[in-house]
Amino acid sequence: MRLNGTETVAALDRGRVVGLPTESSFALAARVDRPSALAELAHLKAERAKPIGLMIAHPRQLPGWVEEVPAIGFDLARAYWPGPLTLVMTATANVPEQITAGGPTVGFRVPGLDALVALLTDVGVPVTATSANRPGESPVTSVIAFEETFPDVPVWAEFAESPGGPPSTVVDIRDGGLRILRPGAIEL
């Protein structure tokens, strides 16, 4: 089912997983504060044993979800957000175990699509940003491919296709330094 922006926010509020386009591919999005959505996401990505990144509309949404934002985090956010850079920090107890995979960290990014940032502003809390794909398959980059891969999951159809390209660069900044965990769209 294809949704407009208002319907997408309502579906996320009700605890549904929704397909969202990002800078590189479509993602499976669930509100971090909706256990039913996280359970549905766990079912859809049953093979995933790694932490799941989160998207926010603005860095001011970080308090309550991370223990602290090191100074380098503010510098990187100013330089690369919105954009495909995920900052890994120490999670607070508010971040569900389904997101951290039982570990101490959580990754956040502000995506580089203006329409997506506006949607996330309306949602008001972090949402998951795990790639929309089945085990061993490439992430989907179009609404049609998303519907074929996840026929029971609604999709925000603001864009027929995502731009494609590399995923976000993931960096661990917990110790005040910068350790690249996954090379991606941004070279640091």
Number of C-alpha atoms within 10 A of each C-alpha: 11 15 17 11 17 12 14 24 21 14 19 19 18 13 19 24 29 28 27 27 32 25 22 21 24 29 24 24 26 29 26 22 16 17 15 16 23 24 17 16 20 15 11 17 17 12 10 15 13 12 18 20 22 24 25 25 26 18 17 7 16 18 11 12 19 21 15 15 18 14 11 16 22 12 11 16 18 11 11 16 19 19 20 23 28 29 27 24 24 20 21 16 12 11 18 18 14 19 23 19 15 12 13 15 21 24 25 25 28 25 27 18 17 13 14 22 18 13 19 21 16 15 19 16 18 26 26 25 24 23 24 25 21 16 11 6 8 11 21 24 24 19 22 15 17 25 17 11 15 18 12 11 17 21 28 23 19 16 13 13 20 19 16 16 12 14 20 21 20 24 21 21 21 19 11 13 12 17 14 15 13 13 15 17 17 15 8 12
